[in-house]
Amino acid sequence: MIINLQTGKDGSWFSFFYSKIDPSTMDVIYEDPIEDGPRMKIRNPVPFFKERSKNRKTKGEYVLNKKTRAMEKVVSELELTAAEKQAENDDFVDYVIQEVDGFKLDGKEIKGTRDEKIRMMEIPIVSMFVHHCVEILQEQGAQEEKAESENLSVGSSSAKTKLDPK
């Protein structure tokens, strides 16, 4: 499966799989996906976090750099309140889970509303599934970026060209 992270709006469908923690090693063990079972369309959260960081309030303060003995400005993000953290977590869930298919919550098939997605993420097995899917997407994105950067010739213009394989 090839995912283009530049579009970022397209998610990928993942068939649901169970996971458990091995008590002797504390490693997470992921089982095989359930054939013809429920599935979710998940998207990479990188664009979500990039957008959030643009709007995040920051504070700057000058501190002494002991090596250079000069004052340097250090900028850091302001802490979010508990309500702001919860709202951001809920926005994250709503952003990452684009669609659901075949899931039931309290015995009823869900349609994938924001509230249903948030309630589903309170279930540890669903939360572990979603977070693992996000990890998979991020690993694929990192591999794509690495492959793309290796294919660009050094010192070229903005036009992307492949290196001569000699």
C-alpha positions in Angstrom: 0.0 0.0 0.0 1.4 3.4 -0.9 0.1 6.4 0.9 0.8 9.9 -0.3 1.1 12.1 2.9 1.2 15.3 0.8 -2.5 15.0 0.3 -3.0 14.1 4.0 -6.8 14.2 3.6 -7.0 10.6 2.3 -7.1 8.0 5.0 -6.5 4.3 4.7 -8.9 1.5 5.7 -7.7 -0.9 8.4 -9.5 -4.1 9.3 -10.0 -4.3 13.1 -7.6 -6.5 15.0 -7.3 -7.3 18.7 -4.3 -6.7 20.8 -3.1 -7.7 24.2 -0.2 -7.1 26.5 2.2 -10.0 27.2 2.4 -10.0 31.0 6.0 -11.4 31.0 7.5 -8.9 28.7 4.9 -6.1 28.8 5.1 -6.0 25.0 1.9 -5.4 23.0 1.0 -8.3 20.8 -1.2 -7.5 17.8 -3.4 -10.3 16.4 -4.3 -10.8 12.7 -7.1 -8.6 11.4 -10.6 -10.0 11.6 -11.6 -11.2 8.2 -14.8 -9.4 7.0 -14.9 -7.7 10.4 -15.3 -4.1 11.4 -12.9 -1.6 9.9 -11.9 2.1 10.2 -10.6 4.6 7.8 -7.7 6.3 9.6 -5.6 9.2 8.5 -2.2 10.4 9.6 -2.4 13.1 12.3 0.7 15.1 11.2 -1.3 17.8 9.4 -3.5 18.1 12.5 -0.6 18.7 14.8 1.1 21.1 12.3 -2.1 23.2 12.2 -2.5 23.1 16.0 1.1 24.3 16.6 0.6 27.3 14.3 -2.3 28.5 16.5 -0.7 27.6 19.9 0.1 30.5 22.2 3.8 30.8 23.2 5.8 32.6 25.7 9.4 33.8 25.3 12.0 34.5 27.9 15.7 35.3 27.9 18.1 32.9 29.5 21.8 32.8 29.8 23.7 30.5 27.5 26.6 29.3 29.7 28.8 28.5 26.7 28.5 31.8 24.9 27.8 33.8 28.0 25.1 35.6 26.0 21.4 36.0 26.7 19.2 34.0 24.2 15.5 34.0 23.8 13.8 30.7 24.4 10.3 30.2 23.2 8.0 27.6 24.6 4.3 26.7 24.3 1.9 27.7 27.1 0.4 24.8 29.0 -3.1 23.9 28.1 -5.8 23.8 30.7 -7.5 20.5 31.4 -10.5 21.5 29.3 -8.3 22.6 26.4 -6.3 19.3 26.6 -9.6 17.3 26.5 -10.9 19.4 23.6 -7.7 18.8 21.7 -7.8 15.1 22.4 -11.4 15.0 21.2 -10.5 16.9 18.0 -7.6 14.5 17.4 -9.9 11.5 17.6 -12.4 13.1 15.3 -9.7 14.1 12.8 -7.8 10.7 12.8 -10.9 8.5 12.5 -12.5 9.4 9.2 -15.0 6.6 8.8 -16.1 3.5 10.6 -17.7 0.4 9.2 -19.2 -2.6 11.0 -18.6 -1.3 14.6 -21.3 -1.6 17.3 -21.5 0.5 20.4 -23.9 -0.5 23.1 -25.4 -3.0 20.7 -26.2 -0.5 18.0 -24.3 0.0 14.7 -22.5 3.3 14.8 -22.4 5.8 12.0 -19.1 7.5 13.0 -20.3 10.7 14.6 -17.8 12.7 16.6 -19.4 11.6 19.9 -19.4 8.0 18.9 -15.7 8.1 17.9 -14.8 9.7 21.2 -16.8 7.1 23.2 -15.2 4.3 21.2 -11.7 5.6 22.0 -12.5 5.2 25.7 -12.4 1.5 25.1 -8.8 0.4 25.5 -8.8 -2.3 22.7 -10.1 0.3 20.2 -7.7 3.0 21.4 -4.8 0.5 21.0 -6.0 -0.4 17.5 -6.3 3.3 16.4 -2.9 4.2 17.8 -1.2 1.3 16.1 -2.8 2.2 12.8 -1.5 5.8 13.3 2.0 4.3 14.0 1.8 2.3 10.8 0.9 5.4 8.8 3.7 7.4 10.3 6.3 4.7 9.6 5.1 4.5 6.0 5.3 8.3 5.7 8.9 8.3 7.1 9.9 5.6 4.6 8.3 7.6 1.7 10.1 10.8 2.8 13.4 8.9 3.0 13.0 7.3 -0.4 12.0 10.6 -1.9 15.0 12.4 -0.5 17.3 9.7 -1.7 15.9 10.1 -5.2 16.5 13.8 -5.4 19.8 14.9 -6.8 22.0 17.0 -4.5 22.0 20.7 -5.4 19.3 20.5 -8.0 16.7 23.1 -8.5 13.2 22.7 -7.2 12.5 20.2 -10.0 12.6 16.7 -8.7 14.9 14.4 -10.6 16.1 10.9 -10.0 19.8 10.1 -9.5 21.7 8.2 -12.2 21.9 4.6 -10.8 25.5 4.1 -11.9 
